[in-house]
Structures are given as C-alpha cells and as structure tokens.
Amino acid sequence: MRRCLPRFFYDQGRAAGVRGDDRATDVWDLIADIAFIFHWPLADLRALDCDELLHWHELALDRWQKANPPPKDAP
C-alpha cells in the first residue's frame, strides 16, 4: 500500500496553483471531496490506500461535473 504524503499529487505532475488543475493539494483535500460527494465517514476514508483515494476522487469529480455542468453560454 502506497502512502499519500502531503502534496504528493503535485509532486507527481504539474505545479500547484495551475489554473484548471482539479487535483487536490493533499490527501485531506481528496478525503474532503470524496466525503462531500459520497457522504462517507472519515474512518472509512482513512482506511483507503493512495490508489483507492485517487480512484474515488476521480469518480467524485465525475459525479460533481455531471450534476453541475457549465452554463450553455460558457466559453
């Protein structure tokens, strides 16, 4: 099991602060996003490894984007 360290997600790709980058800044942002969308308790989320958190975060983003599409007149 890989451990998610703070800022792991930015260390693996683009620099923090890049506009349009929807990756979380650390593991707690991932957990917060997943909990917000799926209403899972912290104890369940803390049991997930890094790969599982990334997978569920991607699904949470997908659900959010489908439920909140951009306005038709947006560029």
C-alpha positions as CSV (number, residue, x, y, z in Angstrom):
1,M,0.0,0.0,0.0
2,R,1.4,3.4,-1.0
3,R,1.1,6.2,1.5
4,C,-0.3,9.5,0.4
5,L,2.0,12.2,1.7
6,P,1.1,15.9,1.8
7,R,1.4,17.5,-1.7
8,F,2.0,14.0,-3.2
9,F,-0.3,14.8,-6.1
10,Y,1.5,18.0,-7.2
11,D,4.9,16.3,-6.7
12,Q,3.7,13.8,-9.3
13,G,2.7,16.3,-12.0
14,R,2.1,20.0,-12.7
15,A,3.0,22.6,-10.1
16,A,0.5,23.7,-7.5
17,G,-1.6,26.7,-8.5
18,V,-2.0,25.9,-12.2
19,R,-5.5,27.2,-13.1
20,G,-7.8,24.4,-14.2
21,D,-5.9,21.8,-12.3
22,D,-8.6,19.8,-10.4
23,R,-6.2,17.7,-8.4
24,A,-6.3,18.1,-4.7
25,T,-3.3,19.7,-3.0
26,D,-3.0,16.9,-0.4
27,V,-4.7,13.8,0.9
28,W,-7.0,15.7,3.2
29,D,-8.4,17.6,0.1
30,L,-9.1,14.3,-1.6
31,I,-10.8,12.9,1.5
32,A,-12.9,16.1,1.9
33,D,-14.0,16.0,-1.8
34,I,-14.9,12.3,-1.6
35,A,-16.8,12.7,1.7
36,F,-18.7,15.7,0.3
37,I,-19.9,13.8,-2.7
38,F,-20.5,10.3,-1.3
39,H,-21.1,11.2,2.4
40,W,-18.6,8.7,3.6
41,P,-17.4,8.9,7.2
42,L,-13.7,9.8,7.9
43,A,-13.0,6.3,9.4
44,D,-13.9,4.7,6.1
45,L,-11.8,7.1,4.0
46,R,-8.8,6.8,6.2
47,A,-8.8,3.0,5.6
48,L,-8.3,3.6,1.8
49,D,-4.8,3.5,0.3
50,C,-3.5,6.1,-2.1
51,D,-4.6,4.4,-5.3
52,E,-8.1,3.9,-3.9
53,L,-8.3,7.5,-2.9
54,L,-7.3,8.6,-6.3
55,H,-9.8,6.3,-7.9
56,W,-12.7,7.5,-5.7
57,H,-11.7,11.1,-6.1
58,E,-11.8,10.8,-9.9
59,L,-15.3,9.3,-9.6
60,A,-16.4,12.1,-7.2
61,L,-15.2,14.7,-9.7
62,D,-17.0,13.0,-12.5
63,R,-20.3,12.9,-10.4
64,W,-19.9,16.6,-9.5
65,Q,-19.3,17.6,-13.1
66,K,-22.3,15.7,-14.4
67,A,-24.5,17.2,-11.7
68,N,-23.1,20.7,-12.2
69,P,-22.5,21.2,-15.9
70,P,-21.2,24.6,-17.1
71,P,-23.8,27.0,-18.4
72,K,-24.6,26.6,-22.1
73,D,-23.2,30.1,-22.9
74,A,-19.8,29.5,-21.1
75,P,-16.7,29.5,-23.3
